[in-house]
Amino acid sequence: MLRTKVLSLVARSGPSRLMSTATKLTTVEVNDKTGIATLTMCRAPVNGLNLELLKDLKTSIDEIESNKSRGLILTSSNATIFSAGLDIMEMYNPEKERIRAFWTQLQEVWLSLYGSSVPTAAAINGHSPAGGCLLATSCEYRVMLPKFTIGLNETQLGIVAPKWFMSSFLSVLPQRQAERALNQGRMFSTEEALQIGLIDETATSKEEAVEKCAAFLGTFARVNPLARALTKQQFRAADLQQLENERKDDLEKFLFFINQPAVQKGLGIYLEGLKKKAKK
Ligand SMILES: CC/C=C\C/C=C\C/C=C\CCC/C=C/C(=O)SCCNC(=O)CCNC(=O)[C@H](O)C(C)(C)COP(=O)(O)OP(=O)(O)OC[C@H]1O[C@@H](n2cnc3c(N)ncnc32)[C@H](O)[C@@H]1OP(=O)(O)O
């Protein structure tokens, strides 16, 4: 069977198996019964999206896509953090070539995840600021654990969420609420996120969150996969095409913006604050 050929197994436990692209920073486990792949981010300490994690995410998403899994659940191995967003160290005093590769890879991840033909869901088992929220809102369904926060807080750091971050957010929230939240750099508690519709459900444990995501993905079991995928892609085509058309400009805009002395100063102060808080 093609599926069996493509998936080279590195481990087997119960009805699940790990796919060959499993690396240190992401793992992919496919449930043999449901055909659903769970993609787990596991970069200590906070799943900061650096170049290497982004590369692993892209490879894993592509493999799930090409193996025609029945669904993709994105989650984290960290007990309290889904993803702390972009690794600020990639943007602070950046190295010229690396920051280009970093942003290009982030674009790649977004295009693959938001544009995935496979149905997607996020089991948000911890805090999910900025880039973490981008990943979650690129999925079609979100289940979140209580007492965490989610949102696009970029303005709080003195930076600006690019258009395509907004596209994902706007695929979930009405424009009025999205615009206000982005302008404020607002982080929502789980309860607030549920109320506003930024997440779809809550769960009391990661296992329950994954189960609820799987139940959502299961709603497509009797829908023709091609018809479903083409329908999803039509909804998202304009957003995806916009970034495809503007990728170079988007990169140059990012580099120009991030290299402004005032932006670098702001990032330095923010990092300092994070480190001070961590030491307490
Ligand atoms: C005109 C313009 C037009 C268009 C736009 C053009 C360009 C756009 C330009 C820029 C766009 C950039 C978009 C950016 C997106 C992002 O994702 S920025 C990142 C935002 N993330 C955050 O603000 C989260 C910050 N972190 C936290 O709030 C907390 O750490 C946490 C809630 C996630 C977890 O809290 P704790 O469990 O208490 O953990 P600690 O705070 O103690 O952290 C442990 C350790 O990790 C370090 N750290 C945390 N987050 C990050 C991070 N994002 N990057 C790097 N490092 C991080 C923290 O400093 C601690 O480090 P140590 O002190 O232990 O070394």
PDBQT file of the ligand as one rigid body, heavy atoms in Angstrom, charges set to zero:
ROOT
HETATM    1  C1  LIG A 301       4.597  49.169   8.201  1.00  0.00    +0.000 C 
HETATM    2  C2  LIG A 301       4.792  47.739   8.558  1.00  0.00    +0.000 C 
HETATM    3  C3  LIG A 301       4.068  46.876   7.687  1.00  0.00    +0.000 C 
HETATM    4  C4  LIG A 301       4.152  45.533   7.725  1.00  0.00    +0.000 C 
HETATM    5  C5  LIG A 301       4.885  44.737   8.731  1.00  0.00    +0.000 C 
HETATM    6  C6  LIG A 301       6.276  44.533   8.377  1.00  0.00    +0.000 C 
HETATM    7  C7  LIG A 301       7.044  43.806   9.122  1.00  0.00    +0.000 C 
HETATM    8  C8  LIG A 301       6.603  43.060  10.330  1.00  0.00    +0.000 C 
HETATM    9  C9  LIG A 301       7.633  43.058  11.388  1.00  0.00    +0.000 C 
HETATM   10  C10 LIG A 301       7.666  42.187  12.350  1.00  0.00    +0.000 C 
HETATM   11  C11 LIG A 301       6.657  41.108  12.487  1.00  0.00    +0.000 C 
HETATM   12  C12 LIG A 301       7.067  40.136  13.545  1.00  0.00    +0.000 C 
HETATM   13  C13 LIG A 301       5.901  39.318  14.010  1.00  0.00    +0.000 C 
HETATM   14  C14 LIG A 301       6.240  38.727  15.329  1.00  0.00    +0.000 C 
HETATM   15  C15 LIG A 301       5.589  37.707  15.823  1.00  0.00    +0.000 C 
HETATM   16  C16 LIG A 301       5.967  37.084  17.096  1.00  0.00    +0.000 C 
HETATM   17  O1  LIG A 301       5.616  35.969  17.345  1.00  0.00    +0.000 OA
HETATM   18  S1  LIG A 301       6.933  37.963  18.200  1.00  0.00    +0.000 SA
HETATM   19  C17 LIG A 301       7.013  36.972  19.668  1.00  0.00    +0.000 C 
HETATM   20  C18 LIG A 301       5.898  37.328  20.592  1.00  0.00    +0.000 C 
HETATM   21  N1  LIG A 301       5.911  36.462  21.745  1.00  0.00    +0.000 N 
HETATM   22  C19 LIG A 301       5.737  36.907  22.968  1.00  0.00    +0.000 C 
HETATM   23  O2  LIG A 301       5.551  38.094  23.199  1.00  0.00    +0.000 OA
HETATM   24  C20 LIG A 301       5.782  35.888  24.064  1.00  0.00    +0.000 C 
HETATM   25  C21 LIG A 301       6.784  36.230  25.082  1.00  0.00    +0.000 C 
HETATM   26  N2  LIG A 301       6.849  35.189  26.100  1.00  0.00    +0.000 N 
HETATM   27  C22 LIG A 301       5.967  35.106  27.103  1.00  0.00    +0.000 C 
HETATM   28  O3  LIG A 301       5.023  35.837  27.220  1.00  0.00    +0.000 OA
HETATM   29  C23 LIG A 301       6.204  34.011  28.098  1.00  0.00    +0.000 C 
HETATM   30  O4  LIG A 301       7.506  33.571  27.944  1.00  0.00    +0.000 OA
HETATM   31  C24 LIG A 301       5.258  32.809  27.938  1.00  0.00    +0.000 C 
HETATM   32  C25 LIG A 301       3.850  33.206  28.398  1.00  0.00    +0.000 C 
HETATM   33  C26 LIG A 301       5.204  32.291  26.502  1.00  0.00    +0.000 C 
HETATM   34  C27 LIG A 301       5.741  31.657  28.836  1.00  0.00    +0.000 C 
HETATM   35  O5  LIG A 301       5.901  32.120  30.153  1.00  0.00    +0.000 OA
HETATM   36  P1  LIG A 301       6.759  31.268  31.197  1.00  0.00    +0.000 P 
HETATM   37  O6  LIG A 301       6.343  29.849  31.176  1.00  0.00    +0.000 OA
HETATM   38  O7  LIG A 301       6.676  31.980  32.492  1.00  0.00    +0.000 OA
HETATM   39  O8  LIG A 301       8.220  31.282  30.592  1.00  0.00    +0.000 OA
HETATM   40  P2  LIG A 301       9.295  32.464  30.700  1.00  0.00    +0.000 P 
HETATM   41  O9  LIG A 301       8.640  33.765  30.403  1.00  0.00    +0.000 OA
HETATM   42  O10 LIG A 301      10.010  32.330  31.988  1.00  0.00    +0.000 OA
HETATM   43  O11 LIG A 301      10.263  32.138  29.473  1.00  0.00    +0.000 OA
HETATM   44  C28 LIG A 301      11.242  31.080  29.535  1.00  0.00    +0.000 C 
HETATM   45  C29 LIG A 301      12.416  31.476  28.691  1.00  0.00    +0.000 C 
HETATM   46  O12 LIG A 301      11.996  31.627  27.327  1.00  0.00    +0.000 OA
HETATM   47  C30 LIG A 301      12.324  32.943  26.851  1.00  0.00    +0.000 C 
HETATM   48  N3  LIG A 301      11.291  33.355  25.877  1.00  0.00    +0.000 N 
HETATM   49  C31 LIG A 301       9.976  33.412  26.078  1.00  0.00    +0.000 A 
HETATM   50  N4  LIG A 301       9.350  33.762  24.946  1.00  0.00    +0.000 NA
HETATM   51  C32 LIG A 301      10.298  33.944  24.014  1.00  0.00    +0.000 A 
HETATM   52  C33 LIG A 301      10.265  34.314  22.622  1.00  0.00    +0.000 A 
HETATM   53  N5  LIG A 301       9.131  34.572  21.981  1.00  0.00    +0.000 N 
HETATM   54  N6  LIG A 301      11.432  34.401  21.982  1.00  0.00    +0.000 NA
HETATM   55  C34 LIG A 301      12.603  34.133  22.607  1.00  0.00    +0.000 A 
HETATM   56  N7  LIG A 301      12.704  33.789  23.903  1.00  0.00    +0.000 NA
HETATM   57  C35 LIG A 301      11.543  33.685  24.591  1.00  0.00    +0.000 A 
HETATM   58  C36 LIG A 301      12.360  33.787  28.109  1.00  0.00    +0.000 C 
HETATM   59  O13 LIG A 301      13.123  34.943  27.895  1.00  0.00    +0.000 OA
HETATM   60  C37 LIG A 301      13.009  32.830  29.075  1.00  0.00    +0.000 C 
HETATM   61  O14 LIG A 301      14.387  32.791  28.751  1.00  0.00    +0.000 OA
HETATM   62  P3  LIG A 301      15.522  32.603  29.876  1.00  0.00    +0.000 P 
HETATM   63  O15 LIG A 301      15.479  33.799  30.759  1.00  0.00    +0.000 OA
HETATM   64  O16 LIG A 301      15.146  31.335  30.591  1.00  0.00    +0.000 OA
HETATM   65  O17 LIG A 301      16.803  32.508  29.092  1.00  0.00    +0.000 OA
ENDROOT
TORSDOF 0
